[in-house]
Amino acid sequence: MISAAIGFCVPIFWGFAGFVLFTAHESMWTNLFWNAVYFTCPFWALPGNLGMIVMPFLNAALYSCVGLIIRFLYRSISTGRMNRS
């Protein structure tokens, strides 16, 4: 649940940050910024207004799935259920 909320808020945060930094000159830092945006929000490239509306929900679903996988792996390791080859 927390991971979904974080995933929902990430594209909104990047949207505000991108709006503030819109007039920044292209440099290593702006390239780093946009690489971070595309890495943490892979649905950023969805076209049109529908993409902007759907993007937070898709990102929330992605972060939820990653959170569930991490939780499953953590519980498996902590209880010793994973096979050791």
PDB file as gemmi writes it, atoms N, CA and C in Angstrom:
CRYST1    1.000    1.000    1.000  90.00  90.00  90.00 P 1                      
ATOM      1  N   MET A   1       0.821  -1.191   0.000  1.00  0.00           N  
ATOM      2  CA  MET A   1       0.000   0.000   0.000  1.00  0.00           C  
ATOM      3  C   MET A   1       0.870   1.262   0.000  1.00  0.00           C  
ATOM      4  N   ILE A   2       1.918   1.263   0.809  1.00  0.00           N  
ATOM      5  CA  ILE A   2       2.811   2.419   0.858  1.00  0.00           C  
ATOM      6  C   ILE A   2       3.545   2.563  -0.463  1.00  0.00           C  
ATOM      7  N   SER A   3       3.958   1.429  -1.031  1.00  0.00           N  
ATOM      8  CA  SER A   3       4.678   1.507  -2.306  1.00  0.00           C  
ATOM      9  C   SER A   3       3.771   2.043  -3.418  1.00  0.00           C  
ATOM     10  N   ALA A   4       2.499   1.724  -3.381  1.00  0.00           N  
ATOM     11  CA  ALA A   4       1.566   2.257  -4.378  1.00  0.00           C  
ATOM     12  C   ALA A   4       1.416   3.771  -4.221  1.00  0.00           C  
ATOM     13  N   ALA A   5       1.346   4.233  -2.998  1.00  0.00           N  
ATOM     14  CA  ALA A   5       1.230   5.674  -2.759  1.00  0.00           C  
ATOM     15  C   ALA A   5       2.485   6.401  -3.233  1.00  0.00           C  
ATOM     16  N   ILE A   6       3.638   5.818  -2.968  1.00  0.00           N  
ATOM     17  CA  ILE A   6       4.889   6.418  -3.438  1.00  0.00           C  
ATOM     18  C   ILE A   6       4.920   6.426  -4.956  1.00  0.00           C  
ATOM     19  N   GLY A   7       4.545   5.299  -5.555  1.00  0.00           N  
ATOM     20  CA  GLY A   7       4.515   5.217  -7.012  1.00  0.00           C  
ATOM     21  C   GLY A   7       3.551   6.208  -7.637  1.00  0.00           C  
ATOM     22  N   PHE A   8       2.441   6.484  -6.975  1.00  0.00           N  
ATOM     23  CA  PHE A   8       1.480   7.461  -7.482  1.00  0.00           C  
ATOM     24  C   PHE A   8       2.048   8.878  -7.408  1.00  0.00           C  
ATOM     25  N   CYS A   9       2.800   9.166  -6.341  1.00  0.00           N  
ATOM     26  CA  CYS A   9       3.317  10.520  -6.125  1.00  0.00           C  
ATOM     27  C   CYS A   9       4.571  10.838  -6.934  1.00  0.00           C  
ATOM     28  N   VAL A  10       5.323   9.828  -7.337  1.00  0.00           N  
ATOM     29  CA  VAL A  10       6.577  10.069  -8.056  1.00  0.00           C  
ATOM     30  C   VAL A  10       6.365  10.857  -9.350  1.00  0.00           C  
ATOM     31  N   PRO A  11       5.444  10.465 -10.245  1.00  0.00           N  
ATOM     32  CA  PRO A  11       5.297  11.270 -11.469  1.00  0.00           C  
ATOM     33  C   PRO A  11       4.754  12.676 -11.208  1.00  0.00           C  
ATOM     34  N   ILE A  12       3.981  12.830 -10.167  1.00  0.00           N  
ATOM     35  CA  ILE A  12       3.490  14.161  -9.819  1.00  0.00           C  
ATOM     36  C   ILE A  12       4.648  15.039  -9.363  1.00  0.00           C  
ATOM     37  N   PHE A  13       5.532  14.471  -8.540  1.00  0.00           N  
ATOM     38  CA  PHE A  13       6.724  15.204  -8.097  1.00  0.00           C  
ATOM     39  C   PHE A  13       7.596  15.591  -9.282  1.00  0.00           C  
ATOM     40  N   TRP A  14       7.858  14.615 -10.187  1.00  0.00           N  
ATOM     41  CA  TRP A  14       8.690  14.914 -11.352  1.00  0.00           C  
ATOM     42  C   TRP A  14       8.020  15.943 -12.251  1.00  0.00           C  
ATOM     43  N   GLY A  15       6.712  15.911 -12.327  1.00  0.00           N  
ATOM     44  CA  GLY A  15       6.003  16.900 -13.139  1.00  0.00           C  
ATOM     45  C   GLY A  15       6.197  18.315 -12.610  1.00  0.00           C  
ATOM     46  N   PHE A  16       6.077  18.477 -11.299  1.00  0.00           N  
ATOM     47  CA  PHE A  16       6.310  19.804 -10.704  1.00  0.00           C  
ATOM     48  C   PHE A  16       7.768  20.222 -10.850  1.00  0.00           C  
ATOM     49  N   ALA A  17       8.684  19.282 -10.610  1.00  0.00           N  
ATOM     50  CA  ALA A  17      10.108  19.609 -10.742  1.00  0.00           C  
ATOM     51  C   ALA A  17      10.449  19.954 -12.184  1.00  0.00           C  
ATOM     52  N   GLY A  18       9.885  19.229 -13.137  1.00  0.00           N  
ATOM     53  CA  GLY A  18      10.124  19.525 -14.543  1.00  0.00           C  
ATOM     54  C   GLY A  18       9.555  20.879 -14.945  1.00  0.00           C  
ATOM     55  N   PHE A  19       8.419  21.248 -14.357  1.00  0.00           N  
ATOM     56  CA  PHE A  19       7.828  22.555 -14.636  1.00  0.00           C  
ATOM     57  C   PHE A  19       8.727  23.672 -14.111  1.00  0.00           C  
ATOM     58  N   VAL A  20       9.282  23.482 -12.915  1.00  0.00           N  
ATOM     59  CA  VAL A  20      10.164  24.492 -12.320  1.00  0.00           C  
ATOM     60  C   VAL A  20      11.468  24.591 -13.106  1.00  0.00           C  
ATOM     61  N   LEU A  21      11.989  23.444 -13.549  1.00  0.00           N  
ATOM     62  CA  LEU A  21      13.277  23.424 -14.238  1.00  0.00           C  
ATOM     63  C   LEU A  21      13.139  23.509 -15.758  1.00  0.00           C  
ATOM     64  N   PHE A  22      11.981  23.895 -16.238  1.00  0.00           N  
ATOM     65  CA  PHE A  22      11.713  23.903 -17.678  1.00  0.00           C  
ATOM     66  C   PHE A  22      12.672  24.787 -18.454  1.00  0.00           C  
ATOM     67  N   THR A  23      13.072  25.905 -17.894  1.00  0.00           N  
ATOM     68  CA  THR A  23      13.936  26.848 -18.608  1.00  0.00           C  
ATOM     69  C   THR A  23      15.415  26.608 -18.361  1.00  0.00           C  
ATOM     70  N   ALA A  24      15.777  25.544 -17.678  1.00  0.00           N  
ATOM     71  CA  ALA A  24      17.190  25.258 -17.413  1.00  0.00           C  
ATOM     72  C   ALA A  24      17.909  24.942 -18.722  1.00  0.00           C  
ATOM     73  N   HIS A  25      19.137  25.413 -18.814  1.00  0.00           N  
ATOM     74  CA  HIS A  25      19.952  25.125 -19.994  1.00  0.00           C  
ATOM     75  C   HIS A  25      20.373  23.662 -19.979  1.00  0.00           C  
ATOM     76  N   GLU A  26      20.494  23.091 -21.160  1.00  0.00           N  
ATOM     77  CA  GLU A  26      20.885  21.688 -21.241  1.00  0.00           C  
ATOM     78  C   GLU A  26      22.319  21.531 -20.744  1.00  0.00           C  
ATOM     79  N   SER A  27      22.477  20.617 -19.812  1.00  0.00           N  
ATOM     80  CA  SER A  27      23.788  20.350 -19.230  1.00  0.00           C  
ATOM     81  C   SER A  27      23.808  18.920 -18.722  1.00  0.00           C  
ATOM     82  N   MET A  28      24.895  18.562 -18.086  1.00  0.00           N  
ATOM     83  CA  MET A  28      24.997  17.233 -17.498  1.00  0.00           C  
ATOM     84  C   MET A  28      23.915  17.034 -16.432  1.00  0.00           C  
ATOM     85  N   TRP A  29      23.594  18.094 -15.694  1.00  0.00           N  
ATOM     86  CA  TRP A  29      22.620  17.989 -14.605  1.00  0.00           C  
ATOM     87  C   TRP A  29      21.198  17.815 -15.133  1.00  0.00           C  
ATOM     88  N   THR A  30      20.868  18.494 -16.210  1.00  0.00           N  
ATOM     89  CA  THR A  30      19.530  18.299 -16.766  1.00  0.00           C  
ATOM     90  C   THR A  30      19.405  16.909 -17.390  1.00  0.00           C  
ATOM     91  N   ASN A  31      20.483  16.425 -18.006  1.00  0.00           N  
ATOM     92  CA  ASN A  31      20.459  15.053 -18.523  1.00  0.00           C  
ATOM     93  C   ASN A  31      20.304  14.051 -17.390  1.00  0.00           C  
ATOM     94  N   LEU A  32      20.986  14.285 -16.290  1.00  0.00           N  
ATOM     95  CA  LEU A  32      20.856  13.414 -15.112  1.00  0.00           C  
ATOM     96  C   LEU A  32      19.428  13.463 -14.565  1.00  0.00           C  
ATOM     97  N   PHE A  33      18.857  14.663 -14.534  1.00  0.00           N  
ATOM     98  CA  PHE A  33      17.480  14.827 -14.075  1.00  0.00           C  
ATOM     99  C   PHE A  33      16.520  14.001 -14.926  1.00  0.00           C  
ATOM    100  N   TRP A  34      16.623  14.131 -16.250  1.00  0.00           N  
ATOM    101  CA  TRP A  34      15.693  13.410 -17.118  1.00  0.00           C  
ATOM    102  C   TRP A  34      15.947  11.911 -17.120  1.00  0.00           C  
ATOM    103  N   ASN A  35      17.184  11.492 -16.939  1.00  0.00           N  
ATOM    104  CA  ASN A  35      17.453  10.052 -16.782  1.00  0.00           C  
ATOM    105  C   ASN A  35      16.800   9.518 -15.519  1.00  0.00           C  
ATOM    106  N   ALA A  36      16.845  10.294 -14.437  1.00  0.00           N  
ATOM    107  CA  ALA A  36      16.185   9.880 -13.191  1.00  0.00           C  
ATOM    108  C   ALA A  36      14.671   9.821 -13.379  1.00  0.00           C  
ATOM    109  N   VAL A  37      14.124  10.769 -14.116  1.00  0.00           N  
ATOM    110  CA  VAL A  37      12.682  10.765 -14.393  1.00  0.00           C  
ATOM    111  C   VAL A  37      12.288   9.503 -15.145  1.00  0.00           C  
ATOM    112  N   TYR A  38      13.008   9.192 -16.219  1.00  0.00           N  
ATOM    113  CA  TYR A  38      12.659   8.023 -17.035  1.00  0.00           C  
ATOM    114  C   TYR A  38      12.926   6.713 -16.313  1.00  0.00           C  
ATOM    115  N   PHE A  39      13.878   6.693 -15.381  1.00  0.00           N  
ATOM    116  CA  PHE A  39      14.152   5.475 -14.622  1.00  0.00           C  
ATOM    117  C   PHE A  39      13.089   5.238 -13.553  1.00  0.00           C  
ATOM    118  N   THR A  40      12.719   6.272 -12.818  1.00  0.00           N  
ATOM    119  CA  THR A  40      11.756   6.109 -11.727  1.00  0.00           C  
ATOM    120  C   THR A  40      10.313   6.164 -12.187  1.00  0.00           C  
ATOM    121  N   CYS A  41      10.089   6.639 -13.395  1.00  0.00           N  
ATOM    122  CA  CYS A  41       8.735   6.725 -13.941  1.00  0.00           C  
ATOM    123  C   CYS A  41       8.771   6.331 -15.415  1.00  0.00           C  
ATOM    124  N   PRO A  42       8.838   5.026 -15.694  1.00  0.00           N  
ATOM    125  CA  PRO A  42       8.996   4.590 -17.083  1.00  0.00           C  
ATOM    126  C   PRO A  42       7.798   4.919 -17.981  1.00  0.00           C  
ATOM    127  N   PHE A  43       6.663   5.240 -17.401  1.00  0.00           N  
ATOM    128  CA  PHE A  43       5.480   5.568 -18.202  1.00  0.00           C  
ATOM    129  C   PHE A  43       5.431   7.042 -18.582  1.00  0.00           C  
ATOM    130  N   TRP A  44       6.495   7.780 -18.290  1.00  0.00           N  
ATOM    131  CA  TRP A  44       6.546   9.216 -18.567  1.00  0.00           C  
ATOM    132  C   TRP A  44       6.376   9.498 -20.061  1.00  0.00           C  
ATOM    133  N   ALA A  45       6.788   8.588 -20.904  1.00  0.00           N  
ATOM    134  CA  ALA A  45       6.767   8.807 -22.351  1.00  0.00           C  
ATOM    135  C   ALA A  45       5.395   8.557 -22.981  1.00  0.00           C  
ATOM    136  N   LEU A  46       4.377   8.239 -22.199  1.00  0.00           N  
ATOM    137  CA  LEU A  46       3.036   8.045 -22.763  1.00  0.00           C  
ATOM    138  C   LEU A  46       2.551   9.345 -23.391  1.00  0.00           C  
ATOM    139  N   PRO A  47       2.009   9.280 -24.592  1.00  0.00           N  
ATOM    140  CA  PRO A  47       1.636  10.509 -25.289  1.00  0.00           C  
ATOM    141  C   PRO A  47       0.284  11.076 -24.844  1.00  0.00           C  
ATOM    142  N   GLY A  48       0.156  12.361 -25.006  1.00  0.00           N  
ATOM    143  CA  GLY A  48      -1.125  13.031 -24.851  1.00  0.00           C  
ATOM    144  C   GLY A  48      -1.595  13.234 -23.422  1.00  0.00           C  
ATOM    145  N   ASN A  49      -2.788  13.811 -23.322  1.00  0.00           N  
ATOM    146  CA  ASN A  49      -3.371  14.090 -22.013  1.00  0.00           C  
ATOM    147  C   ASN A  49      -3.783  12.818 -21.282  1.00  0.00           C  
ATOM    148  N   LEU A  50      -4.226  11.816 -22.022  1.00  0.00           N  
ATOM    149  CA  LEU A  50      -4.602  10.563 -21.393  1.00  0.00           C  
ATOM    150  C   LEU A  50      -3.396   9.916 -20.709  1.00  0.00           C  
ATOM    151  N   GLY A  51      -2.232  10.024 -21.334  1.00  0.00           N  
ATOM    152  CA  GLY A  51      -1.014   9.504 -20.724  1.00  0.00           C  
ATOM    153  C   GLY A  51      -0.706  10.183 -19.400  1.00  0.00           C  
ATOM    154  N   MET A  52      -0.936  11.489 -19.329  1.00  0.00           N  
ATOM    155  CA  MET A  52      -0.673  12.224 -18.088  1.00  0.00           C  
ATOM    156  C   MET A  52      -1.652  11.838 -16.988  1.00  0.00           C  
ATOM    157  N   ILE A  53      -2.865  11.455 -17.360  1.00  0.00           N  
ATOM    158  CA  ILE A  53      -3.865  11.057 -16.367  1.00  0.00           C  
ATOM    159  C   ILE A  53      -3.619   9.628 -15.903  1.00  0.00           C  
ATOM    160  N   VAL A  54      -3.255   8.749 -16.825  1.00  0.00           N  
ATOM    161  CA  VAL A  54      -3.093   7.330 -16.516  1.00  0.00           C  
ATOM    162  C   VAL A  54      -1.738   7.042 -15.866  1.00  0.00           C  
ATOM    163  N   MET A  55      -0.739   7.869 -16.148  1.00  0.00           N  
ATOM    164  CA  MET A  55       0.622   7.622 -15.690  1.00  0.00           C  
ATOM    165  C   MET A  55       0.757   7.399 -14.183  1.00  0.00           C  
ATOM    166  N   PRO A  56       0.170   8.214 -13.305  1.00  0.00           N  
ATOM    167  CA  PRO A  56       0.322   7.947 -11.870  1.00  0.00           C  
ATOM    168  C   PRO A  56      -0.253   6.587 -11.451  1.00  0.00           C  
ATOM    169  N   PHE A  57      -1.345   6.180 -12.077  1.00  0.00           N  
ATOM    170  CA  PHE A  57      -1.947   4.889 -11.727  1.00  0.00           C  
ATOM    171  C   PHE A  57      -1.082   3.724 -12.199  1.00  0.00           C  
ATOM    172  N   LEU A  58      -0.527   3.837 -13.411  1.00  0.00           N  
ATOM    173  CA  LEU A  58       0.372   2.790 -13.902  1.00  0.00           C  
ATOM    174  C   LEU A  58       1.640   2.715 -13.064  1.00  0.00           C  
ATOM    175  N   ASN A  59       2.166   3.859 -12.693  1.00  0.00           N  
ATOM    176  CA  ASN A  59       3.365   3.887 -11.857  1.00  0.00           C  
ATOM    177  C   ASN A  59       3.067   3.308 -10.472  1.00  0.00           C  
ATOM    178  N   ALA A  60       1.888   3.579  -9.935  1.00  0.00           N  
ATOM    179  CA  ALA A  60       1.494   3.007  -8.648  1.00  0.00           C  
ATOM    180  C   ALA A  60       1.409   1.486  -8.743  1.00  0.00           C  
ATOM    181  N   ALA A  61       0.858   0.981  -9.842  1.00  0.00           N  
ATOM    182  CA  ALA A  61       0.779  -0.469 -10.030  1.00  0.00           C  
ATOM    183  C   ALA A  61       2.169  -1.076 -10.148  1.00  0.00           C  
ATOM    184  N   LEU A  62       3.055  -0.424 -10.873  1.00  0.00           N  
ATOM    185  CA  LEU A  62       4.427  -0.911 -11.016  1.00  0.00           C  
ATOM    186  C   LEU A  62       5.133  -0.946  -9.670  1.00  0.00           C  
ATOM    187  N   TYR A  63       5.046   0.131  -8.900  1.00  0.00           N  
ATOM    188  CA  TYR A  63       5.699   0.185  -7.593  1.00  0.00           C  
ATOM    189  C   TYR A  63       5.088  -0.839  -6.639  1.00  0.00           C  
ATOM    190  N   SER A  64       3.768  -1.082  -6.741  1.00  0.00           N  
ATOM    191  CA  SER A  64       3.129  -2.116  -5.912  1.00  0.00           C  
ATOM    192  C   SER A  64       3.679  -3.493  -6.231  1.00  0.00           C  
ATOM    193  N   CYS A  65       3.810  -3.797  -7.514  1.00  0.00           N  
ATOM    194  CA  CYS A  65       4.353  -5.105  -7.910  1.00  0.00           C  
ATOM    195  C   CYS A  65       5.786  -5.272  -7.432  1.00  0.00           C  
ATOM    196  N   VAL A  66       6.595  -4.245  -7.584  1.00  0.00           N  
ATOM    197  CA  VAL A  66       7.978  -4.318  -7.110  1.00  0.00           C  
ATOM    198  C   VAL A  66       8.005  -4.467  -5.587  1.00  0.00           C  
ATOM    199  N   GLY A  67       7.146  -3.741  -4.887  1.00  0.00           N  
ATOM    200  CA  GLY A  67       7.073  -3.871  -3.430  1.00  0.00           C  
ATOM    201  C   GLY A  67       6.653  -5.264  -2.992  1.00  0.00           C  
ATOM    202  N   LEU A  68       5.695  -5.863  -3.688  1.00  0.00           N  
ATOM    203  CA  LEU A  68       5.265  -7.229  -3.357  1.00  0.00           C  
ATOM    204  C   LEU A  68       6.373  -8.236  -3.611  1.00  0.00           C  
ATOM    205  N   ILE A  69       7.102  -8.071  -4.693  1.00  0.00           N  
ATOM    206  CA  ILE A  69       8.217  -8.974  -4.988  1.00  0.00           C  
ATOM    207  C   ILE A  69       9.297  -8.855  -3.917  1.00  0.00           C  
ATOM    208  N   ILE A  70       9.624  -7.633  -3.538  1.00  0.00           N  
ATOM    209  CA  ILE A  70      10.634  -7.434  -2.491  1.00  0.00           C  
ATOM    210  C   ILE A  70      10.159  -8.023  -1.172  1.00  0.00           C  
ATOM    211  N   ARG A  71       8.894  -7.816  -0.825  1.00  0.00           N  
ATOM    212  CA  ARG A  71       8.360  -8.377   0.419  1.00  0.00           C  
ATOM    213  C   ARG A  71       8.388  -9.904   0.390  1.00  0.00           C  
ATOM    214  N   PHE A  72       8.018 -10.506  -0.751  1.00  0.00           N  
ATOM    215  CA  PHE A  72       8.042 -11.957  -0.886  1.00  0.00           C  
ATOM    216  C   PHE A  72       9.465 -12.485  -0.736  1.00  0.00           C  
ATOM    217  N   LEU A  73      10.420 -11.845  -1.403  1.00  0.00           N  
ATOM    218  CA  LEU A  73      11.807 -12.291  -1.306  1.00  0.00           C  
ATOM    219  C   LEU A  73      12.348 -12.130   0.108  1.00  0.00           C  
ATOM    220  N   TYR A  74      12.024 -11.032   0.765  1.00  0.00           N  
ATOM    221  CA  TYR A  74      12.490 -10.807   2.132  1.00  0.00           C  
ATOM    222  C   TYR A  74      11.935 -11.871   3.075  1.00  0.00           C  
ATOM    223  N   ARG A  75      10.651 -12.159   2.956  1.00  0.00           N  
ATOM    224  CA  ARG A  75      10.050 -13.185   3.818  1.00  0.00           C  
ATOM    225  C   ARG A  75      10.616 -14.568   3.515  1.00  0.00           C  
ATOM    226  N   SER A  76      10.865 -14.851   2.241  1.00  0.00           N  
ATOM    227  CA  SER A  76      11.431 -16.146   1.875  1.00  0.00           C  
ATOM    228  C   SER A  76      12.843 -16.314   2.432  1.00  0.00           C  
ATOM    229  N   ILE A  77      13.624 -15.262   2.360  1.00  0.00           N  
ATOM    230  CA  ILE A  77      14.993 -15.328   2.870  1.00  0.00           C  
ATOM    231  C   ILE A  77      14.992 -15.404   4.395  1.00  0.00           C  
ATOM    232  N   SER A  78      14.154 -14.614   5.042  1.00  0.00           N  
ATOM    233  CA  SER A  78      14.156 -14.581   6.505  1.00  0.00           C  
ATOM    234  C   SER A  78      13.617 -15.865   7.126  1.00  0.00           C  
ATOM    235  N   THR A  79      12.733 -16.570   6.430  1.00  0.00           N  
ATOM    236  CA  THR A  79      12.230 -17.838   6.974  1.00  0.00           C  
ATOM    237  C   THR A  79      13.032 -19.039   6.471  1.00  0.00           C  
ATOM    238  N   GLY A  80      13.966 -18.816   5.564  1.00  0.00           N  
ATOM    239  CA  GLY A  80      14.816 -19.881   5.062  1.00  0.00           C  
ATOM    240  C   GLY A  80      14.136 -20.790   4.066  1.00  0.00           C  
ATOM    241  N   ARG A  81      13.109 -20.307   3.391  1.00  0.00           N  
ATOM    242  CA  ARG A  81      12.373 -21.136   2.432  1.00  0.00           C  
ATOM    243  C   ARG A  81      13.027 -21.218   1.060  1.00  0.00           C  
ATOM    244  N   MET A  82      13.953 -20.364   0.779  1.00  0.00           N  
ATOM    245  CA  MET A  82      14.592 -20.403  -0.533  1.00  0.00           C  
ATOM    246  C   MET A  82      15.598 -21.562  -0.575  1.00  0.00           C  
ATOM    247  N   ASN A  83      15.625 -22.247  -1.701  1.00  0.00           N  
ATOM    248  CA  ASN A  83      16.557 -23.360  -1.856  1.00  0.00           C  
ATOM    249  C   ASN A  83      17.971 -22.834  -1.998  1.00  0.00           C  
ATOM    250  N   ARG A  84      18.878 -23.458  -1.316  1.00  0.00           N  
ATOM    251  CA  ARG A  84      20.284 -23.074  -1.412  1.00  0.00           C  
ATOM    252  C   ARG A  84      20.992 -24.126  -2.256  1.00  0.00           C  
ATOM    253  N   SER A  85      21.450 -23.718  -3.420  1.00  0.00           N  
ATOM    254  CA  SER A  85      22.094 -24.665  -4.329  1.00  0.00           C  
ATOM    255  C   SER A  85      23.584 -24.610  -4.185  1.00  0.00           C  
TER     256      SER A  85                                                      
END                                                                             
